[in-house]
Amino acid sequence: MLNYTKSEEDFAEKIVKGIAEAGVNLIVAGGTVSEIMMHFFERYKIMVVKITSKFELKRLCKVLGAVAIARLGSPL
């Protein structure tokens, strides 16, 4: 069980580290964010805002000129 948790933590850190290396310092999530991911977002000083409405998320992207990414990982 401990090995499973360690591999899950390693995977989460790898994802968040890639996002941080891309220069991202704010994530607007359209759903829930796990506690493990929140831990690593805090470690890498990335702010996370949760918006549950997909319409509000689209409006925010339009106002900011941002692009919504539907996959987990660093932006390309």
C-alpha positions in Angstrom: 0.0 0.0 0.0 2.8 2.4 0.8 4.4 1.8 -2.6 1.1 2.6 -4.3 0.9 5.9 -2.4 4.5 6.8 -3.2 4.0 6.1 -7.0 0.8 8.2 -6.9 2.7 11.1 -5.2 5.6 10.8 -7.7 3.2 11.0 -10.6 1.4 14.0 -9.2 4.6 15.8 -8.6 5.8 15.1 -12.1 2.7 16.7 -13.5 2.8 19.7 -11.3 6.5 20.2 -11.8 6.0 20.2 -15.6 3.2 22.8 -15.2 5.4 25.0 -13.0 8.4 24.7 -15.5 6.1 26.0 -18.2 5.7 29.2 -16.2 2.1 28.7 -15.0 1.3 30.4 -11.7 -2.5 30.2 -11.8 -4.8 27.4 -12.6 -8.6 27.8 -13.0 -10.1 24.3 -12.6 -13.5 23.4 -13.9 -13.9 20.6 -11.4 -12.5 19.1 -8.2 -8.7 19.0 -7.5 -7.4 16.2 -5.4 -5.6 16.8 -2.1 -2.3 15.4 -3.4 -2.4 17.7 -6.4 -3.3 20.7 -4.1 -0.3 19.8 -1.9 2.1 20.0 -4.9 0.5 23.1 -6.3 1.1 24.8 -2.9 4.7 23.5 -2.9 5.4 25.0 -6.3 3.5 28.2 -5.4 0.7 27.7 -8.0 -2.6 29.2 -7.2 -5.7 27.2 -7.9 -9.2 28.6 -8.4 -12.2 26.3 -8.8 -15.1 27.2 -10.9 -17.9 24.6 -11.1 -19.8 26.2 -14.0 -18.5 25.5 -17.5 -20.2 28.6 -18.7 -18.4 30.8 -16.2 -15.2 29.1 -17.1 -15.7 29.9 -20.8 -16.6 33.5 -19.9 -13.4 33.8 -17.8 -11.3 32.4 -20.6 -12.8 34.9 -23.1 -12.2 37.9 -20.8 -8.6 36.9 -20.0 -7.8 35.8 -23.5 -6.9 32.4 -22.1 -7.1 29.0 -23.6 -8.9 26.1 -21.8 -6.9 22.9 -21.7 -9.0 19.8 -21.2 -6.1 17.5 -20.3 -3.9 17.1 -17.3 -0.3 18.1 -17.8 1.9 21.0 -18.9 0.7 23.2 -21.7 2.4 22.8 -25.1 
